[in-house]
Every structure is written in C-alpha cells, then in structure tokens.
Amino acid sequence: MRRRWRRSGRSSASGSDCVEIALADVGAAVRDSKDRAGGALSFGAAQWSRFVGGAKGGRYDGR
C-alpha cells in the first residue's frame, strides 16, 4: 500500500523544515521533509493517539 504523506499547513512555503506524516489504520509514519529518502519512524495506533493527545494538550510545548 502506498503511503499518502502530508505536512502541516503551518509549515513554510518551501516545506523543507518540517516533518511529514502518513496515517493508516494501524498507526502512523513520520519522516523528515528534508530527507524523504532517509526512512521513516513508524508508530502503532495507540502510540500515535497518545502522542497526538499530548501535543494537543501542550505536553511538548517546552514550558
């Protein structure tokens, strides 16, 4: 199955300074937009859900 990669609309116009994600029923994959051929990190659905919840809750804001 081919992955559909997406990046945030808040990324710069060049899109070269962000991460991209590909979602699937079994989880998500994340890669660096500057090095798309460099591989991706894969996360299971539960791991990805916990990360997204933490991000939305401000857990990673560096406060």
C-alpha positions, 0 to 999 in steps of 0.5 A, a space after each residue: 500500500 502506498 503511503 499518502 504523506 502530508 505536512 502541516 499547513 503551518 509549515 513554510 512555503 518551501 516545506 523543507 523544515 518540517 516533518 511529514 506524516 502518513 496515517 493508516 489504520 494501524 498507526 502512523 509514519 513520520 519522516 523528515 521533509 528534508 530527507 524523504 529518502 532517509 526512512 521513516 519512524 513508524 508508530 502503532 495506533 495507540 502510540 500515535 493517539 497518545 502522542 497526538 493527545 499530548 501535543 494537543 494538550 501542550 505536553 511538548 510545548 517546552 514550558 
